[in-house]
Amino acid sequence: EHTKILGNFRHNHPSLRYGNRINIEIEDNFYAFAMVKDDDTVIAVFNNSDDEIEITLDISKLKNMPNELKGLFSQEMMNVADEKISVTLGSFSSELFYKGD
């Protein structure tokens, strides 16, 4: 099921196939980047640690971001405020954020 969700998501988001990668945050056990193609932007975040992580990401490098982003797996909406998003990820988990449907 997880692979099917990712395959469909990739098919519907040209940024994941043809976009440019913009690094947002790189730490020992955390990585966040965006894939951008025209008006399609997907933000990928990965927590590779044993602990839950809460982090605020500066997304000012990304242009024309909406006021809210949707999590692919959580299906929750996240506010974008002052060109920042606050992310909470469980241990060894990931999420993809995009302009919601």
Secondary structure, DSSP 4 states (H G I P E B T S, - for coil): -HHHHHHHHHHH-HHHHHPEEEEEEE-SSEEEEEEEETTEEEEEEEE-SSS-EEEEEE-TTS-S--SEEEETTT--EEE-BTTEEEEEE-TTEEEEEE---
